[in-house]
Amino acid sequence: MGAERTGGPSAGRQAGVAAVLLLIDLMVIAWLLYGYGITGWADNYDDANAPEAPRAALRATWILAGGAAVTGGGLLASRWRVPGAVQLLVLGGGAAMFALLAARP
């Protein structure tokens, strides 16, 4: 009459995976933000051509949105709810941030 196991991953394992994925997500977002910043900086020295920073932000939006859908959705489908939610929130939030940067004039 003890607690029955559902066969899913333990809460501790989910928290550990979520923490590792959070660190990886933040590093990816930081790298994409660095690329956006460098591109925007370079745009200041090239007045003859159209700015490239909005295109870099749009590319980052699609990368992060795709990552959120694939990894977050896959983890949620595999009953890894905590890491899946972290992926959807962090990568989805990063995608939203880059979408706003791409829409800036």
N, C-alpha and C positions, 0 to 999 in steps of 0.2 A: 504494500500500500504506500510505497514511496512515490517520489515524483517520477512521472513518466517522461522519458526522453522522446522528443519529437524527431530526432534525427538531423536537425538543423545545427548550424554552427553555434558554439557557445557565445555568450555575451562578451566575455573577455577576449576571445579570438576576434570577434567582430570589431570591438573597440581598438584592438591592436592594428588590424588591417585598415580600419578607418584612419587611424593616426598616421600610418605610413603613407596611405594614399593622399591624405591632406598635405603632407610635406611635399610629395611629388607634384601634386596639383599646384601648390603655391610656387614651386620652382619653375614649372612650365609657364604659369601666368607671369612671373617675374621676367623670364626670358623673353616672352612675347612683348611685354611692356617695354623692356629694354630695346628690342628691335623697333618698336613703334617710336620710341623716343629718339633713337639714332636716325631713323628715317625722317622724322619731323625736323630734327636739327639739320640734316643734309638739305632738306627742302628750303631752308632759309638762305642757302647759298646758291640756289638754282632757280632764279626768277623766270627764266625763259620757258621752262617746262611746267606742266601741271604737277601739283604736289602729289607725292607718293604715299604720305602718311595715312590718308583715309583708306587707301587700298590695303595697306599693311594691317590697319585695324579691322577691316572687313575680313581679311584672310584669317586673322586671329579669332574673330568671332566664329567663323565656320569651323575652325579647328577645335575650339573649346566646346561649341554646341554639339559637334559630332562626337567628341570625347565624352561629353555628358550623357548623350543618348546611348552610346554603345556601352560604356563602362557602367554608368549608373543603371541603365535599363537591364543590362546583363546581370549585374549583381542583385538587383531587386528580383529578377526572374529566378535567380538561383537561391532565393530566400536569405540573402545577406542584406538585411534591411538597413542596418546602420551604415556600412560602407557605401551602399547604393545611394542612400539619402545624402551622404556627404559628397559623393561625386556629383549628383544632380545639383545640389546647392552651390558648391564651390565652383565647379566648371560652368554651370549655368549662370551664376553671378558674374564670373569672369567674362563670359560671352556677352552678357548684357552690358557690362562696362565697356567692352571694346565696340559694341554696336553703337553706344552713345558717342564714343570717340570718333567713330567713322562718320556719324551724322553731323558732327560739328563742322561749321563752315571754316 
